[in-house]
Amino acid sequence: MEFLTEDEAIQVDAALLSSKDKFSTRLAIYALRCLKQIAETENIKIENIKPEQVQDWVKNDHSFQEKLELDGNFHQFFSQLVISSLKPLKQVSQAENIPIQDLTIKQLIQWFERRIQE
């Protein structure tokens, strides 16, 4: 699993966003990818994922472990990042009137762009 594909990174870089908002957008895209996997594995809706389930996934996902050298502190830190991404993902979902799992990269980027214009 990739954090972002090359195409996704190009789309985010081209967005009219500050560096901070580009980071938040990248994080939301990756968190959505993680949350989809967790929801599929646990057979639940993304909205119902608990922090413990994210922590378990981070600790047990072999493809994730191969990419990074992890310690106990990182598991907690990264799990919190993924869980905190649920807030903007829920907001985008509500704005687009579709379930979180159906959000597209384009919709996420556009939401972050609209948010800074308000």
C-alpha positions as CSV (number, residue, x, y, z in Angstrom):
1,M,0.0,0.0,0.0
2,E,1.3,3.4,-0.9
3,F,0.8,6.5,1.2
4,L,0.0,8.4,-2.0
5,T,0.2,7.4,-5.6
6,E,2.3,9.7,-7.9
7,D,-1.0,10.9,-9.5
8,E,-2.5,11.8,-6.1
9,A,0.6,13.6,-5.1
10,I,0.6,15.6,-8.3
11,Q,-3.1,16.5,-7.8
12,V,-2.5,17.7,-4.2
13,D,0.6,19.7,-5.3
14,A,-1.4,21.4,-8.0
15,A,-4.1,22.4,-5.5
16,L,-4.4,26.0,-4.4
17,L,-3.6,25.2,-0.8
18,S,-1.0,26.3,1.8
19,S,1.7,23.8,2.8
20,K,-0.3,23.0,5.9
21,D,-3.5,22.3,4.0
22,K,-1.6,20.2,1.5
23,F,-0.3,18.1,4.4
24,S,-3.8,17.8,5.8
25,T,-5.1,16.8,2.4
26,R,-2.5,14.2,1.9
27,L,-3.2,12.8,5.4
28,A,-6.9,12.7,4.7
29,I,-6.3,10.8,1.4
30,Y,-4.1,8.2,3.1
31,A,-6.3,7.9,6.2
32,L,-9.3,7.3,3.9
33,R,-7.3,4.4,2.3
34,C,-6.4,3.0,5.7
35,L,-10.0,3.3,7.0
36,K,-11.4,1.6,3.9
37,Q,-9.1,-1.4,4.6
38,I,-10.0,-1.5,8.3
39,A,-13.7,-1.2,7.5
40,E,-13.5,-4.0,5.0
41,T,-11.5,-6.3,7.3
42,E,-13.8,-5.6,10.3
43,N,-17.0,-5.6,8.1
44,I,-18.2,-2.2,9.6
45,K,-18.8,1.3,8.3
46,I,-15.9,3.7,8.4
47,E,-17.9,6.0,10.7
48,N,-18.0,3.2,13.3
49,I,-14.2,2.5,13.4
50,K,-12.8,2.8,16.9
51,P,-9.3,4.0,17.8
52,E,-8.3,0.6,19.1
53,Q,-9.2,-0.9,15.7
54,V,-6.9,1.6,14.0
55,Q,-4.1,0.8,16.5
56,D,-4.5,-2.9,15.9
57,W,-4.3,-2.4,12.1
58,V,-1.2,-0.3,12.4
59,K,0.5,-2.9,14.6
60,N,-0.6,-5.9,12.4
61,D,-0.5,-4.7,8.8
62,H,2.6,-6.2,7.2
63,S,2.6,-4.0,4.2
64,F,2.6,-0.9,6.5
65,Q,5.3,-2.4,8.7
66,E,7.6,-3.0,5.7
67,K,7.5,0.7,4.7
68,L,8.5,2.1,8.1
69,E,10.6,1.2,11.1
70,L,8.0,1.4,13.8
71,D,8.1,1.5,17.6
72,G,5.3,1.7,20.2
73,N,5.2,5.5,20.2
74,F,4.7,5.6,16.4
75,H,1.8,3.2,16.5
76,Q,-0.1,5.5,18.9
77,F,0.9,8.7,17.0
78,F,0.0,7.4,13.6
79,S,-3.3,5.9,14.9
80,Q,-4.2,9.3,16.3
81,L,-3.5,10.9,12.9
82,V,-5.8,8.4,11.1
83,I,-8.6,8.8,13.7
84,S,-8.3,12.6,13.6
85,S,-8.7,12.5,9.9
86,L,-12.2,11.2,10.4
87,K,-13.4,14.7,11.2
88,P,-12.7,16.3,7.8
89,L,-13.7,13.0,6.1
90,K,-17.1,13.2,7.7
91,Q,-17.4,16.9,6.8
92,V,-16.6,16.1,3.1
93,S,-19.0,13.2,3.2
94,Q,-21.8,15.4,4.5
95,A,-20.9,18.2,2.0
96,E,-21.0,15.8,-0.9
97,N,-23.9,13.8,0.5
98,I,-22.3,10.5,0.0
99,P,-20.8,7.8,2.4
100,I,-17.1,8.4,3.4
101,Q,-16.0,5.2,1.6
102,D,-17.3,6.6,-1.7
103,L,-15.3,9.9,-1.6
104,T,-12.9,10.5,-4.4
105,I,-9.5,12.2,-4.2
106,K,-10.8,15.0,-6.3
107,Q,-13.7,15.6,-3.9
108,L,-11.3,15.7,-1.0
109,I,-9.0,18.2,-2.7
110,Q,-11.9,20.4,-3.8
111,W,-13.3,20.4,-0.2
112,F,-10.0,21.6,1.2
113,E,-9.7,24.3,-1.4
114,R,-13.3,25.5,-0.8
115,R,-12.7,25.5,3.0
116,I,-9.8,28.0,2.7
117,Q,-11.9,30.3,0.5
118,E,-14.6,30.6,3.1
